[in-house]
Amino acid sequence: MILKMRVFIAIKLPANIKDELRQIEAALKKCGLAVKWVDPQNMHLTLKFLGKVAEEKIEEIKKIIEDVAAQFNPFVVNFKEFGFFPNERRPRIFFISTDKEDKLKNISVVLEKRLEKIGFKPEFRFKSHITLARFKETKNIDCLKREVENITIEETFPVKEITLVKSTLTKSGPIYEEIFNAQMRQNKSDLKRLI
C-alpha cells in the first residue's frame, strides 16, 4: 500500500503577526457573521497546495523547495487590504492581501515549474493572501465591510524561508505540522535589513 500525506508549501507567519490577526478576528466577531474563522495558529501564506502525495515523493519535493529557496533573497512584507474571493457579492473567503504580490508570485511560479517535472500539474493562479475566514452565508457582511475600513496593520514580517507543511484533517479542523524548512539565500545586506 502506498502511504500518502496531504501537504502544501507555504510562508510561515511569525507569532507577533498571528497575535495581531487574532485581535482583528476578535474585533470582527461582533458583526455576528456566518463564517468559520481560521485559527490564528494555522494562518500562513500558501505558495502551492500539493494535495495527497506519496511519502516516497516527499524527499524530491524537499530538494526542489531547497533549490528554489536558494534562488531568492529574503524580503519584508507589509499587509495591504482586506478582500473577498471570488468577489464581494458572493464571497466564499475573507482574506488580507500583502504588498509583495510580484515577489511572492515569482517564487510560486518557479516552484510550479520545478514541481511540474515530477508530476504536479501547474496552476499559476497564485494570489498573495492570508485566509481569515470562510463564509457559510453572507449574513451581516455589510457590518464586516464597515469595520475593516477602520483597521490598519502596521506590523511587517520578514520572508526568510519556505516551508513544507503536512495537513491532517480532523472534525475540529486541520492540524498542521511543519516537515521541512528551507532558508532563502542571505547576504550581509539582507541580514542587516531584516534584523
C-alpha positions, 0 to 999 in steps of 0.5 A, spaced: 500 500 500 502 506 498 502 511 504 500 518 502 500 525 506 496 531 504 501 537 504 502 544 501 508 549 501 507 555 504 510 562 508 510 561 515 507 567 519 511 569 525 507 569 532 507 577 533 503 577 526 498 571 528 497 575 535 495 581 531 490 577 526 487 574 532 485 581 535 482 583 528 478 576 528 476 578 535 474 585 533 470 582 527 466 577 531 461 582 533 458 583 526 455 576 528 457 573 521 456 566 518 463 564 517 468 559 520 474 563 522 481 560 521 485 559 527 490 564 528 495 558 529 494 555 522 494 562 518 500 562 513 501 564 506 500 558 501 505 558 495 502 551 492 497 546 495 500 539 493 494 535 495 495 527 497 502 525 495 506 519 496 511 519 502 516 516 497 515 523 493 516 527 499 524 527 499 524 530 491 519 535 493 524 537 499 530 538 494 526 542 489 523 547 495 531 547 497 533 549 490 528 554 489 529 557 496 536 558 494 534 562 488 531 568 492 533 573 497 529 574 503 524 580 503 519 584 508 512 584 507 507 589 509 499 587 509 495 591 504 487 590 504 482 586 506 478 582 500 473 577 498 474 571 493 471 570 488 468 577 489 464 581 494 457 579 492 458 572 493 464 571 497 466 564 499 473 567 503 475 573 507 482 574 506 488 580 507 492 581 501 500 583 502 504 588 498 509 583 495 504 580 490 510 580 484 515 577 489 511 572 492 508 570 485 515 569 482 517 564 487 510 560 486 511 560 479 518 557 479 516 552 484 510 550 479 515 549 474 520 545 478 514 541 481 511 540 474 517 535 472 515 530 477 508 530 476 504 536 479 500 539 474 501 547 474 496 552 476 499 559 476 493 562 479 497 564 485 494 570 489 498 573 495 493 572 501 492 570 508 485 566 509 481 569 515 475 566 514 470 562 510 463 564 509 457 559 510 452 565 508 453 572 507 449 574 513 451 581 516 457 582 511 455 589 510 457 590 518 464 586 516 465 591 510 464 597 515 469 595 520 475 593 516 475 600 513 477 602 520 483 597 521 490 598 519 496 593 520 502 596 521 506 590 523 511 587 517 514 580 517 520 578 514 520 572 508 526 568 510 524 561 508 519 556 505 516 551 508 513 544 507 507 543 511 503 536 512 495 537 513 491 532 517 484 533 517 480 532 523 472 534 525 475 540 529 479 542 523 486 541 520 492 540 524 498 542 521 505 540 522 511 543 519 516 537 515 521 541 512 524 548 512 528 551 507 532 558 508 532 563 502 539 565 500 542 571 505 547 576 504 550 581 509 545 586 506 539 582 507 541 580 514 542 587 516 535 589 513 531 584 516 534 584 523 
